[in-house]
Every structure is written in structure tokens, then in C-alpha cells.
Amino acid sequence: SEDDCVKGKDKAVVSTQSTGEEIIACRDAVTYGCIKFADLSCTRTNDYVFSFDKMLDDKGKTAVYLLYALTRIRSIARNAGKTNEELMEHAKKQPLVLEHEAELRLAKMLLRFPEVIEEIMDTLQPHTLCNFLYEISTAFTYFYDNCYCIQKDRETGEIKVVHMDRLLLCEATARVMEKCFNLLGIKTLSRM
């Protein structure tokens, strides 16, 4: 039942820094987002099997996985101690420099966003946007695994270097993902 589904996500969304209200809001956003995403990620011409277990899986092309990826992206700038204003000021002062293959791959993926929206408008197939969200997340994971955004001292944990261009790429990724979720009617979260 839907109640079982909602109750089942309580454990998955609890953060050690969350208040009771945040936990409930997170649980509801994840649960209902999972159902919406599962419905919208299927082509309308294919058969569809309704499965809470599959919808609530935190691996693969599910809302849980993608919402978690977005909250992880948002946490990078917070961990670096940089505000949105500082990132935008950096962007105004100098051009974005992307050199690593993973940076370029992610940036090219993000640049496809208008093209994906046009395709959806032409075909009326929202699963295309779900696929694009998953592709962004996959490209971001590859970028994050290969490119340090923040370098810390191994002994003290103190931040030594902040790669502002990479943080800007994280911000662009988060904004595109948030726009995709918004178009799909799925609430995003700042923490999970």
C-alpha cells in the first residue's frame, strides 16, 4: 500500500542533521517523487509494471538515486564554504576553464538540455527527460570520481584548495537537474 511505501522510506531519508519536519518533508518528496518518476520514465507505448520496491530502489534510474545525487552535488559547495554569490562573482571575473575529459563530458551533457526540451515538446515523451536526468547523474559521478573539487589536508581535514571552475560546473549541474525535476513535477531537497 501507499502507507507502507511512505513508512518504508523513513529510514532511508534520515540525516543526522535533520529535524522532524525535514524528515517528513524529505520522506514525502522522495516517496511521491519516486512514484511520479517511475510513471514518467516509461514510454507510453510500453507495458508498465507497478512495483514500490523497484521505485524506491536507491540504485539505478530512480528518483531516490537522482534526488540523492542532486543533494550530494549541492553539498559540495557547502563543504567548500562557498556561497552562490561567491561562485557567481568568480564566473563574472574569468572564463570557465575545463581541461579534464570528465569536465568536458559533463559540460557537453549539460549543453544538451535545450535540445532535450525541444525533443520532448515535439514528441510529448517525458521519459526522454527522465533518461536525460540519469545521463547527467552518470556523467556527474564520472566527473566527481576523476576531478577533485576540494582538496583537503589528509591529516587535519583542512581545506587546502578549492577548484572554483569545478564548483561552477557542480552548480550548473545542480541547476539543470533542478529544472528537470521541476518540469517533471518532482520536489527537490537540500539534504537527504
N, C-alpha and C positions, 0 to 999 in steps of 0.2 A: 504494500500500500504506500501511498504518498507519505503518510506519517512515519512509516518505517524508514523510508528513504531519507526524510529530514532528520530523524533521530540518528541514523547511521552516519551522517556526516559530522555530527558534533565533535567526535574525536579527531577527525581529520583537519578541522579548521581552527583548533585551539592553538593560539600562540601564547607564549609565556608572558607577553606584554599586553595581552588583550583584556578589555573589560567585558563584563557580562553582555552589555549592549553590542559591543563589537563582535562578540562571538555569535550572537543571534543574527546580526546583520550579515556576517560572513557566511554563516550556515545557510541562511535563506538565499543569498546571492549565488552561492555555489550550487545549492540544490536545484533551484529553479533555472539557473543558467545552464546546468547540465542537461536538463530536460529540453530546454529550447535549443541548445546547441546540437543535441542528438537528433532532434527533429529536423533542424535546418541543414545538417551536414549530409543528409541523404538526398540523392537525386529523386526528384518527384516521380520518376518513371520506374524506379526500382522498388522491390518489396522491402518492407521495413519490419524489423523485429524489435519490439519494445522490451528493454532489459535495464532495470535500475543498476544492476551490477556492472554492466558494460558502460552505462552513462556516468557512473560515479568512479570509474577507474581513474587512478591518478597517473596513468601512463598512456601514451599514445594520443590520438586525436580526440581528446575530450575537453570539455570546458574546465574541469578541475586542473588538468595539466596546463592548459593555456592561461588560466587565471593565475595559477601559481607562478608560471613563467613571467607574467606581467608584474606581479608583486616582487619577484626576485630582481627584475630589471629596475624597478623603482627604488629598491633598497640599495642599489649600487651607489647612486649619487648621495643618498642619505649617509651611507657608510663612509663616503669620501668627505663628508662635511660640506658639500657644495649645494648651494640653493639654485633654484631655477634661474633666478636673476643673475647669479654669477656665471652660469652656463651661457645664458643669452648674451651677456656682456662679452664673454670670450668669443662667441660666434661673430659678434659685430666687429671685433678688433682684428681678426685674422681669418683667412680662409681655412676651411676644414681640410686637414691633411690625413688622407687614408693611404697607407702603404702596404699593409699586410693583406694577403689574399683573403683572409676571413673578413676583414673590414670591408673590402671592396665587394665581396659576395653579399654581405648583409645590406650594404648601401644600395646595390643594384636591385635587391629584392624589394626594398622599401620604395624605390622609384617606380616599381610596377603597380603601386596602389591605384593611381588614376585609371590605368588600363584595365585593372581588375573590376573597378567600379563600372566602367563603361560596358564591359562584358556582361556583368550582372544586369545592367539596365537593358541590354539588348536581348538577353536570353531568359531573364526572370528566373535565374537559377541561383538561389542564395547559398547553395552548397559550395559554390566557387569561392565565396568569401571565407567560409569555414576552412577550406583547403588552403587558401592563402594565409590565413592566420597560423595554421600549423606549419606551413613552409617558413614563415617569418620566425616562429619559435625555434624551429630546427636550425635555421641559419644563425639565429642569435646564440644558441647553445654552442654551435661550432665556433663562433666568434669569441664567446666568453671562455671557452676551453683553450683557445690559442692566443688570446690577446689580453694581457693584464690591463685593467682599467685603473687599479690602485695597487701600488706596491708597498708592502709593509715590512718593517724590520722583523726578521724571524724571531728574535729574542724578546723584544719589547712589545711588538704588535703596533708600534707607532707608524703612522703613515709617512713614507719617505717620498713617494712620487705619485702624483695624480695626473693621469693622461686625459687632459681636458677634451681633446678631439674624440677620444673613445667614449667619454661620458656623454658628449653631444650625440654620438651615434646611438648610445643607450636611450637618451631622451627622445630622439627621433623614432626609434623602435617602439618605445612605450606609447608615444602619441599615435602612431599608426595603428598599433594594436588596440588602443582605447577607442579609436574611431571605428575600427572594425566591430568591436564588441557593441558599441553604441548602435551601429547600423543593424546589428543582429538582435537588438533589444535586450542585451545581457549587461547587468550591472557589473562594474569593475570594483576592485578592492585595493586599498592602500597597503593592507597587511593581511597575511593568512597564517 
